[in-house]
């Protein structure tokens, strides 16, 4: 059961989870079932575990508000509901929301009866609509090739909490390690009196850094706090200091209290990190040092929970295992991840490229929905120091004619500039994979590293990763959209590898089935637009369930995989052009069996050996630790 506090970067002491057993209906007059929220009905952990045939589903439950919350405003929070929903409390509409990736909140105080409350949620998920943001959720009944089982309805936590009519709505921290300061901006509720003051208590490893207050606050405001206090060992002196990095994930703990005289109207616990990311001279810099990013492509899927982790510890374990293999971050793929994952990435020290679920077919309506939801992503996740890049679209999904269509080019560029306008402290990639317009990093995808015995293709890959001209022969589509060219940005390979580790049983199944490449149905799907996927011919076999599983290439067992991996990473490290990579991928998902972890997120190969290979190139100069 997911009963941790769902928003760990904005914590109030009093709250109540509404996760657990709800009544569930597929269609308006369908049979009543039981579902475990926040797991989607298509997942095993939901208690239902089957695909849907209707776009519309209903949830209902009863709840009571604790007696000691009397006199407070009661807020009802949803982490995420896919895709559109309406919420009714005791038969009255509390509000509606559109967008399956971001949170929303309703003040339900005026709808409560003070005894047993009835909550109803109607969700509409357009199962076959390719114009809405859907990420890796397939629009057909069964997942295939690079798409997975659909996830409909509530997939993140639901909870209530009491607040005063005067309360904090959000607080943002913008660090400046060069000046040693943090800019703190905030917003309070409309009913907050002008007599209120915002009191801040900032601590680092238990020691006081700053205590102060803002008197007579406006509804929105800001304050700049001197964090390093011109002390050499705090920062900006031989890279010693209180910086956040994967090697030293230092965080500042904050208590923010909204006071009206001696009366505390609201109290929040949060945190921030002093971290800087920028590009210079064709390299990425973290905290003013060149930093080599060794990332994993992370789809954020689980066998039993689909897009929802069975337990918050699963998030922490994924990060610990990735770091144990020598990776320092992940590129989240086609999914806005649960804030609990970002919390653990902050705490454990793990870079994150935040992603948005792509829409597939370009329409003005779909583009509008995408843009609106993306702004809410940035608002929600602004404080997390782990996030170093906003990664919006993937392989021209949603903008399939971006190469030469001016409207789609304008949209991609608009997304880039919107993200930079909302947050200029992080890097931005509008379209990851190919057909660059305006990006802070040239992020290219290729799986043409050659099969085990294909020495010719291996040599072509080794030579190709050393220049842009060479990369153009390895990447399926043009590197740049028409009218755009290289402008000195850092170059990274942000999808490589995808090697399936074949077992002896799978090899026997492959021989018996006498198949090669992807399944016939997947081939037909890919054939509609082969360039969409950026793959060399996929390597397929039969998994233990008898279903076709595949990777972009294959290796005959864990030892052979390590040989392939060492060659691949060695070729990348030998390139003076490439300044980071993202390996496909963290874990197996359904038919896609090219993870370093299996579908239960357990190691498939020797983690120590993978780390040895990854450690073959230094990440950065040494960041000094805080004594």
N, C-alpha and C positions, 0 to 999 in steps of 0.2 A: 504493500500500500504506500502511496506517495503522500506522506503526511508531514514532510519537512516544510519550513516556511518557504513559500513559493517565490518570494522576491527578496533574496538575501542581501541586496545592496540598498534596501530601503525598508528597514525592519521596525515594526511596532510591537510592543510587548503583548497587547491583547489581540487575539484573532481566533478564528474557528474554521477548521477545514470542513469543506462540504464534499470532499472526495469520499468515495465509498460506493455503497449500493444505491442505485437509482432505478426507477421504472423506465423501461425503454420500449419504444414502438417504432417499427419501420412502416411508414405511412400513417395516415390519420386514424384509421380504424383497424389497425393490425392487432395481432395478439400481443398482450403485454408480456414483456420479458424482463429480466434483471440484468443490469450492466454495472461493471465496476469502473467508475470514473476515477482517473482521467484517461482510461484506455479506450481506444476507438473500437467500435463493434467488430471490425474486421480482424482484430487481434485476439489471440488466445487468452491473454490476461483480462480481457473485458468480460469473459464468461460467455461470450456469444461466438466469436471466432469464425465468422463467415462473411463472404462478400454480400454487398447490398444490391438490391434490384431497384430501389427507389431513391430519388434524389433527396426526399424529405424524410427526416427522422425526428422523433420527439423524446425528450427526457422529462421526468417528473420526480420530485421527492418532497418530503416534509422536513422542516427543520425548526428549531426554536432558538430564539435569541437569549443569551444569558441575562438573568435578571439584573445583574450589576452593570449592564450596559444601558440601563434606562436613562433617558435624557440625552443620549448621544445620537449622532447621525450614524446610520449603518450603511456601510459601503459593501457592495457585492462585486467581487473581482473574478474575472475569467482570464486565465493565462493565454489561451488560444482556443478558438472554435473554428473548424473548417467546414463551410466557407462563409455562409451568411447565416445570421441567427436573430431571433427575437426572444426576449425574456419577459415572462409574466410572473408577477408575485401576487398571490391571492386573486387571480383573475384580471389583474390590471397590468397593462403593458409598461414595463420599466424602461425599455429601450430596445434598439436594434443595433446591429454591427455588421459590417462587411469586411472580409479579409481574414484568411485562415492562419496568419503567421504572428499576429500581434495581439497584445492584451487590451482589455477594455473594462470599464468600471461604471456601475450605476449606483446612485444614491437611492436606496429602496425604503428609506425611513417612513415616508408618507403612505406606503402601501402595506405596512405591517399591521397585524391585528393584535399583537402582544401575547398570543397564545401559541398555537401551532401554525406555522407559515407554510404555504404551498408554493413551490417553485416549479415553473415549467419553462423549458428551453426548446424552441423549435429551430432545427438546423437544416439548411439546404446546401447540399454539396453536389454541384453539377458534375456527375460522374464522367460524362463524355465530352465536356466543354473544354476545348484546347486553348481558348482565349483567356482563361483566368489563370492566375499564378498557381501552379500545381507541382512544380519541382519534379521530383522523381516518381510521383504518383501516376501510375499508368491509367490511361483512359479506356482500357479494355478490361475484361473480367479478370484475367490472370496476368501477373507480371511477366515480362520477358525482356530479353536483351539487357538494356541498362535501366529499365523501369521496374518499379516494385508495386506491391499491393497498395491499393488506395487506403487513405485514412480519412474517415468522415467524422464530423462532429467534434465533441470535446476531446482534446488531446493534451491539454495542460491543466494544471490544478484550478479548482474553484474554491473560493474562500470568502468569508465575511470578516469585517473588522469595524470596531466602533471608533469614531473620531468626533472631536468637538466641531462645532460650526466654524470655528477658527482652527485651521489645520494647514500643514504643509502639503503641497501637491507634488512638487518635485524639487530636487536640488542637484546641480551639476558642478563638477570639478574639472577645471582646465589647467593642467600643470604646465609650468614653464621652467624647465630645469636650468636654462641658461641664466635666468634671473633669480632662480631659487624660490619662486613664488607659485601659489595656486590661486586662480580666480574662481570664486565660488558664486554661482548664480542660483537663484531660487524663485519659486512661485508659491504663494499662499492662496488660500481660498478667498472668494469674494467677500465672505462674511467676517474676515479678519479685521478687527478694529485697528485704527491707526495708532492706538496706544501700545500695541504689542511690540515686543522686541524679539529678535532672533539671537539666541545664545549659542555659541559654538565652542566645543571642547575638542581639540585635535591632539592626538597622542601618537607617538611612534615607539613601538615596543614597550608600551606602558608609561613612557616618560612624556611629560607635558611639552607640547610644541607651541600651542596657542590656545588661549582662552579669551573670549571677547564677545561682544554683542553689538547688534545693529539696532539702534533706537528708532522708534517711529517709522517702522518699515512700510514701504509701498507694497502693492500686490506682487510686483516683480522687482528684483534688485540684485546687486552684486557687491562683493567685497573681495579685496586682494590681500592674501595673507602671506607674509614672509616666512617660508617654511625652513629654508636653509640658514637664515639669519647671519649671512656672510661668514659662516664658519667653514673653514677650508675642507674639513673632513666630512662635511655633510653633502657636498657636491661641487662639481665644476673645478676640481683640483686633481689632476692626474687620474680622472675617472673613478676616484674614490667617492663613495657617498651613498645616499639613501635612495638610489634609483631602483625602479622596478625593472626586472629582467627575468628571463627563464632561469638564469643561474642564481639570481637572488631576488625572489619575488617580494620585495619589501612593500608593505602597505601601511598607510596611516589610518588609524581608527578615528571615527568622528561621531560625536553625539551632538545632535542639533535639537534645541528645545525652543518652542514658540511660547513666550511668556507674556502675560498681561499682569503686570505688577508681580505679586507673589504667586499668582495662579499660573501653573503650567498647562497650557491648552493643548500642546502636542509635543511628542518626543520621538525622535527618529535615530536609529543607529545605522551608520553607513561607513564607507571607507573610500580611499582613493590611492593611486600610485603615482609617483613622480617618474614619468616616462616620456621619451621623445622618439619619434620615428620620422625620418626624412630621407630624401635621395640627394646624392651629390656625386658628380663625376662618374655616373654610370654604376653606382653602388648604392645599396640600402644601408642606412646608418641607424643603429639603435643607441640612444643615449650618447650620440656624437662619436660613436665608433662604428667602422664597417662591420656588418653583421651578416653572416651567411645563414640563410633560412633553410632548415631541413624539415620540411613539412610532410604531413600525411593528408591525403584526401579522406575526409570523414563525412560519410553520408548521414550519420546519426540515426541508424536503424537498428532495431533489435528483433530477434527471431520471434519472441513472444509478445512484445509490446509495440512492434512496428516503430512509429516515430516517437514513442514515449518510452523512456528507460524504465525498466521494472523497479528500480530503486535509485536514489540519488548517489549511492556508493558506486553504481555502475559508471557514472560520469567520471568520478575520481579515479576509478580503476583504469578506465580507458586512457586517461592522461598519464597515470603512473606507468602503464605498460608502454605507451608511446615514448616516454622519456627514457625508460629502461632500454629501449632499442636505439637510443641516440637521436631521436627527433626532438626538435624544440618548438614545434607548433603544428597547427592543422589548418587546412583550407576547408571550412565547412562547405558542403556541396548541396546547393539547391534546397536549403532549409535554413530558417531562422531558428537557432537552437534555444532550448529552454534556458532561462536565466540561471538555473542551478548549475548547469554545465559551465557557464561563464564565470560564476562564482568560484568553482573549483579551479578553473584555468587561472584566475587571478591569484588564488591562494597557493597553488602548486607551481606556478610559473610556466605558462604555456601560451605561445603566441596563437592568436586566432584571426583568420581572415573571415569576417562575418559575411554571410551570403544571404541572398533573397531567393525564394522559389520563383523560377522563371515561368512566364506564360509561353505558349508555343506559337500560336498564330498571331501575327501583328494586326491589331485593330486599334483605332483611337480609344475605344472603350477599355480594352484590355491594357493599353499603355497607361491610361489614366488611373486605373485601379492599381497597377504596379507602382506607379510613382507615388500615389497617396500612401500606400502601405509602407513603401521604403522610407518615407519621412518619419513614420511612426517607429520603424526599426531603429533609426538613428537616435530618436528621442529616448526610446526605452533603454538602449545599451550604451549611451554616451559615456557613462562613468567607468566602464570596465577597462583597466589598463591592458588587459590581455589582448584586446582588439586593436590591431595595428593597421588594418586595411578594410575598407568597405568594398566588397566584391559583388557587383550587382548582377550582371548577366553572364551566361556561360555559352561559349561556342555558337554565338549568334542565335541562340534560342530566343524566340519572340521577335527577333529582327533578322529573319533569314536572308533578307536582301540588303543587309547593311553595307555590303561591298560597294554597291553602286546606286542604291536608292536614297535620294537626298532626304526624304522624310524620316526614314529609319536611321540615317546618320545623325540627323538633328536630334532625334530622340535619345540615341546613345550618348551624344555629347551633352544633351541637357541633363541626363542622369548623372554624368560625371560632374558637371558644374553645380548641380543641386547639392550633391553630397559634399563637395568642397565648400559650398556656401554655408551649409549647415554645420560643418565640422572641418576646419582647416588644420587640425592637429593630427590627422591620419591620412594615409595614402588611399587612393581610389583607383579601382579598375572598373571601367564600364562594361567591357566585353572581354572575358577571359578565354583564351584559346587561340584566337587568330583575328584577322580583319580589324586590327586596332584602329580606333579613331583618336580619341584623346584619353590617355591612360598615364598614370604615374609610373607603372611598371609594364614593360612589354612581356606579357605572360603567354607562352606558347605551349601547345599540347602536341606530343608525338608519342606513339607507341612503336615506332619503327626501329627498335633496337636490335632486332634479329632474333630468330629462334636459336636454340642451343647449337645446332650444327651449321647455321647459316653464317659462315665467316664473312661472306661478301657483304651482306647487309650489316653485320656488326661493324665492319670497317667503314661503310658509308655513314653509319651513325656516329662513329668515333670522329670522323672528319667533319661531319655536318654540324656538330654542336659547337664548332670553333668559330663560326662566322654566321652572320645573318643570311648570306647567300647560301650557305650550307643548310641552315635551318629551313629555308624555303623549299628544299627538296625533301624534308622530313615531315613538314606540317601539311595537312591535307588541303587547307585553303590558303589564300594569300595572307601573308603576314599582316599586311596593312590594307585598310579599305581604300578604295579609289580616291585619290586626292590627298592621301595622308602618307607620311613616310617616317622613318626613324629619326628621332630628335635627341638621341643620347641617353634615353632612359635606361635604367637597369633592365637586364634581360634575365628572365627566369623560365625554367621548364616547369609549368604548374600542373601538368599531368604527364607522368612517365611511368613505365613499369607495367603494372596490371598483370603480373605473372601468376598464373594458376599453378599451385603445387599439386601435381597429380599423385594420387596414391596408387598402389598396385591394383586395388579393386577397381578404381576408376579407369585405369589403363585397360583392364580386361573388358570393362563395360564399353569402352570406346571401340576396342577391336571388334567386339561382338556386334556392335551397332553399325560398324563400318561407315561412320560419318566423319566429316571434316568440316571445319569452320563452324559457324553458328547454326542453330536449328533452321529448318526451311522457313518457318514462319518468321523468325527473327531476320533471316536473310531478306525475305520479301519486304519486311518493315524497313530495314536499312536501305534496301534498293531504291526506295522512294526518293531518298536524298542521301547518298552514301557519304558525301562530304560532311553531313551533319555530325557524324560521330567521331571523326578523326581517328579511325582505328586502322591498324593493319588487320589482316584476316584474323579473326578471333580463333582461339584454341578451345575446343569444346570436348567434354567427356560426360559420362554419366555419374552423378553423385549417388550417395547411399540411398536416396529416396527413389532412384530410377529416373530422375528428371535431368534434362540437359543442363549442365553447368559449364561455365566457361571463364576464360581470362583472355586478355589480348594476345598473350603468348603463354607457353607452358613450360614447366620444369618437372622432371621425373623424380619427385621426392624432395625432402628438405635439404639434403646435401647438394643436390644439383641446383636447387633454387639459390643457395648461398653463393655458388659459383656464378650464376647469372647475375645476381644482385651485385656482387663485388665488381664484376666487369662493367655493369651499367653505371654504377655510382663512380667507379674509377674513371670512366670516360667523361662523365660530367665534371668531375673534379679537375680533370686535366685541361678543361676549357677555360681560357682567360675571359671569355665573353660571359659565361653563365655565372650568376652570383647567388643562386639558390635553386631549390627544386621542391616539387611536391610529388610524392610517390603515391600511386594508386594501388592499394588503398588500405585503410585501417583494418576493416573486417569484412568477411564474407556476408553477403545479403542475398537470400533466396537463390536465384539461379546464377548470380554473379559471384564466382568463387575465386577471386583474385586478391583476397585480403591477407595481411600478415597475421591476423587473428581469424579464427573460425567464426561461425555464426553464433556461437555462445561466447565469443570474445575471449577465447583462450589462444595461447601461442600456437602457431603452426610450424615455426622454425626456431632455431636457437637465438633467443633475444640477445645474448652476450655477443654472439658472432655478428649479428646485424649491427649492434652498437659499435663493435670494433671497426666494421666497414664504414659506418657513418662518421666515426671519429677520425677518419683518415684525412679530413680537412678541418682545420680549426674554425670554430664558429666566429670567434672575435678575439681581440686582445683581452687580457684579463680584466674583469671588473673586480675591484677590490671589495672585500667584505666589510661590513660594519662591525666594529669590535664592541 
